[in-house]
């Protein structure tokens, strides 16, 4: 009998704890029920993750109100709202009026964001909804703006391209990467700013694990000096976003083999056109080179010569730019295929000139001012292709003006001395 009494007493002593535990289970279960109902969580794991984050701290009524307000404020779809809640469950514990809305309004005003841009930032980095604007977001933005000397529009552009900056601490990972990269390359503040604006996503990477290995491998492969490496990065910041093994090394290898370049020639091409590190050989480089070679009847050696003198030709669209200009120039001057080839080999930069905006105005000016026949104009251009390379506004117009003012233009037009006056360096 005494054993039964003792057992009953023990059970009675435990009952309050059991009741408390049951009440907690009911409360937590209500969070899961809310998540399943509001967000249509199909997997128990999603509802359970919310429960784990919000245990004993979330009331479904409050969470419902926050969700409704967020959805209206940001124009979120149900799927987008679910994404935000799963990424930042604690926002459901916040007072929307006292915490969330003031932070959103302050961020929007600080950066001059449209409603669509504010939504983009919130979806990309939901943590910003759970941050104190005054204590976290504003100090981070102010420090970044001061660090790089950014204008308001540049800061906005940077945050829109890398929204996580709105929730990062400037003293943490981003600042470490900025400092390490600046020290590694000897960048000025202006150069660092240019690199960051050119490749914001690079600064979401670890400097030690990603950026430094990429820089070291590229420098070693091309035999670049510190100054040359800095030049490549400043001119093409996006290289910091590439994998050396997956992107850079294959591009260098295939370019070298295709054109028969020496190591020094390969280095020269990259220094002139760092963007070549990002070009797809199959999709961009080879089709353009093959089309140019066929069009002008170039040998491999002649094609190589053109690329070495005009590395940017690797990035030109043959169909969109090169071929239309060549065809128009050939038609305008009545050039044979051999004459067109001669002009390109002696002045490869002509491949990058717009016919309408550059070549035709020069030809029309020379022909009119010097009273040249079509045949004479063709003869002069074929014998001296460099005539097509001089600036109309900075060279031709001022010098012909001098010739005209000296009343010797008639003589200049007879023997093309005017062209010699115009074109002499």
Number of C-alpha atoms within 10 A of each C-alpha: 6 7 8 9 10 11 12 12 11 11 12 11 11 11 11 11 11 12 11 11 12 12 12 14 14 12 19 22 16 16 25 24 18 21 26 17 12 16 20 15 17 11 9 11 11 18 22 20 15 23 23 14 14 19 17 13 14 21 17 19 11 15 24 15 14 21 23 14 16 19 15 11 14 19 14 18 11 14 11 16 20 20 16 22 19 19 15 18 23 18 25 24 16 17 14 21 11 9 16 22 17 14 22 21 13 15 21 18 12 14 19 14 18 11 12 11 17 22 20 17 24 19 20 16 20 23 20 26 24 18 18 16 22 12 9 16 21 19 16 20 23 13 15 20 18 10 15 20 15 17 11 13 10 16 21 21 16 22 18 20 17 19 23 20 24 26 22 20 19 21 11 10 15 20 17 16 20 20 13 16 20 17 11 13 19 14 19 12 13 12 19 23 20 18 23 19 19 19 18 23 17 22 21 14 15 14 20 13 9 16 22 17 14 20 20 13 15 19 17 10 14 19 14 17 11 12 11 16 19 21 19 19 22 21 19 20 22 21 26 22 18 16 14 21 12 9 16 20 15 15 19 21 12 16 20 17 11 14 18 14 17 11 13 10 16 19 20 17 21 17 19 17 19 23 19 24 21 15 17 14 19 10 9 16 21 16 15 20 20 13 15 19 15 10 14 18 14 17 11 13 10 13 18 19 16 20 16 19 17 19 22 19 22 22 14 17 15 20 12 9 15 21 16 14 22 22 13 16 20 16 11 15 19 14 17 11 12 10 19 20 19 16 21 16 19 16 19 23 19 23 22 17 17 17 21 12 9 17 21 17 13 22 21 13 14 22 16 12 19 22 17 17 11 13 10 14 18 20 15 14 16 20 13 14 21 16 21 20 16 15 14 18 10 9 14 20 16 12 19 21 13 14 18 14 10 9 10 13 20 16 13 20 18 12 11 19 17 24 19 12 15 21 18 9 6
